[in-house]
Amino acid sequence: MTKLRLSYQTVEFGKIDIHLCTLRNKQEFHDPEGVAESLGISSALWPIFGVVWPSSMVLAHHISDYNTGSKRILEIGCGMALSSLLLNKQHANITATDYHPETGIFLARNTLLNMDEPIAYEQVDWSDTEDDLGLFDLIIGSDLLYEEEHIGLLANFIAGHSNPTCEVILVDPGRGRKNRLSARMIELGYSSCQEKPRHTDYLSKEFKGHILTYAR
C-alpha cells in the first residue's frame, strides 16, 4: 500500500466538474523499487507529475470550449491530465501520455472518480522514435520545457505524431525556451503564434506565461 499522502479537489468549467485525486504537495515521494530512478527521475523531480500546475489550468480552460469535432487529440506530458479528463468528459477522442511511471495509475483512478470511460494512455519517452501512438489532428500540452534538450526532443516528437493538417496548443509558464521551440517548429513546417491567456481569474497569482499555437 502506498504511503503517499493524497488530496482531493474539484475544478469547475462552467457546468462541468472535474474531480481530481492528486499528491498532497510537492514533497511527496514513493519509489521503493527504484522504477522512477531507473528512468532518470530523481526524488526531487518525482512529485512534479502529481500536482495541478497553473499552466495545466490555463490549458484546460483554453480548450474547454474548443470545437474538437472528430479530431484525434494527444496530450503530451499530461501529469494529472486535467485537460484529458475534461476532453474525455466532453466525449472527445483523447489519448494521454507521460514519462512518469505513476501517471497512468492516477489517470485511471481519476477517470473512475469522474465516472467516465477509460482514457487511452501510453508511457512515452520523447527520444524514442518507435511507439504505437500514431498520428493526431490536435496535440496539446503544458509546462513541458524544463531542460534545454527538451526543445528539440519535443519538437521532433510533435512532428512525428502530427497528421499532415494538425494544430498544436502548448502553454508555457515562461521558462525562457519558448522562442527557441517556436523557431524549431517553424523549421519543421508549422506556423507559429503566441498569446497571453485572456482570463486567468481562476488562478491565485498572475500568470506570466503564454499560449503557443502551431499549425500546418
N, C-alpha and C positions, 0 to 999 in steps of 0.2 A: 504494500500500500504506500503510495507516495506521501512524502512528508511536506509537500508544498502547501503553503497557506494560500487560499484562493479568495477571490472577491467576485461578487455578482453585481451587474449593473444593467440598466435598460437605456438604450439610445433611441430617441424618437425621431422619426422622419415623417412629419405630417401625421397621418393616421396609422402609420406603420411603426410598430415597436420591435426592436431587435434586442433580444436578451443575450447577455454575454457572461460567461464564466471565464475570468482571467486570473493571472497571478495577482496576489495581494499587492505586490510592489516590485520594484526593480532590484530588490536584494534577494529574491527567492532563487534557489539553486538546488537541483536534484539530478545528478548524473552518476548514479552508483556504479554502473557498468562501463563508464567512460565512453559511451556511444557518441555524445556530442564532442568530447575531447578528441576522439579519433577523426572527427570531421573538421578539426581546427577551430572549434567553438570553445573559447575559454570560459571560466566560471564568471568572469566579469561581463562577457557578451551573452552568456546563456539566457538571462531573463528578458532580453530585448524583444524577443518574439511575443512575449506573453502579456503585454500591456497595450492599451489603446493609445496611440500617439496622436498628437494634433494633426499631423499630415494625413493619417488614416481617416480622421473625422472629416477633414476637408475633402478628401477624395470621395468618401461615401455621400456626403451632402451634394457634391458636384454631380455625381452620376445618379442621384436619387430620382430625378425626373428625366433622365436620358432615355430617348426612344431606342431601346435595344432591338426591337423587332425580332427578327430571326437570326440576329448576329451571334456568332460563336465568340465567346468572351473568355479571356485569360487574365487572371490576376497573378502578378509576379510578386514574390516576397510578401505573401499575404499576411503573415503574422497571425493576429487574431481574426483576420479575414472579415472585417466589418462590411466591406463593400461586397464581398462574395455572398455573405449571409443576406444582405439586403437585396441583391440581384436575384438570389435564389428565392427569396420571399415573393419577389415580383415575377417569378416563373421564367427568368431569363436562362439562357444556355451558358452557364458559368463553370469554368474549371479553375481551381485554385492551386497554387504551387508555392513551395518554400523550401529552404535548405535545412531548417532546424528539425531534428527528429521528433520533437513533441508537437509540432504544429498540426499534423494530421489528427492526432488524438484529441486536441482541443477543438478542432474543426468539427469532428464527428459529434463530440459532446454538445457543442453549441447548436449544431443543426438539429439535434434531438430536442434541445432546450426550446428551440423556436418551432418545434413540431412541423418541420419541413422535410422534403425529400432529401436524400443524401446528395452532397456536392462532390463532383468528380475532383479528385485530389492526386497530385503526384509530387514526391520529394525530388527536387531537381538541383543540379549544380550548373550554373551558367556556363562553366567551362566545358561541360560535357556536350559534345556535338551530336550525341545519339540519345533520343528519348522517344516516348510514344505519344507525345502531346499532339502533334500535327500542326495545322495552320489555323489562324484566328482572324476574325474581322475587326475585333476591338481588343486591345491589350491595355491593361490598367496596372497601376502600382503606386506606392507612396514611400517616401523616405528610403530610397534604395542605394544612394551613392555615399556609402560610408568610407570607402577607400578609393585612392586614385585608380587602382587597377580595375575597379568595378565599372568604370566608364566604358572601356572597350568591350568588356565581357557582357555588360547589359545591352549595349547597342547591337552587338552581334547576335545575342540571344533573341532579342526582339525581331531583328531582321530575319532570323532563321525560323520564326514562328508566325510571320505575317503573311496573310493572303496578299495577292497582287494589289488589291484595294484594301487598305487597312488603316484604322485610326488608333493612335496611341495616346493615352492620357496618363501623365505622371504628375504627382505632387511632390515638390522638393522643398524642404524647410529652409534651405539657404545654407548648404554646406560648402558652397564655393565651387561646385563642379558642374552646375547645370549648363553653362555656356559651352564647356568642352564636350558635354554629351550632345548638345544640340548641333555642334559642328560635326560631330561624328555621324549623327543621324542624317544630316544634310548630305554628307558624303555617300551615305547608303541609299540616297534617293528619296528622302522624306522632306516634306515642307515642315517648317518649324514656327511655333507661336508660343509666346509666354504671356501670362496674365496673372494679375493678383485676384484671389477669390473675392467675389462681390460682398458676401456676407459671412462673417465668422463670429456672430454673437453667441454661438453655441460653444465657443472656446473661452476659457478663463483668462487667457492672455492674448495680446496682439500676435497675429500670425505674420511672420516676416518673409515667408516663402512665396513660391509661385506655382501655378498650374501650367505644366508644359504639355503642349499638344503637337503631335507629329502626325502626318498623313501622307499616304501615297496612293 
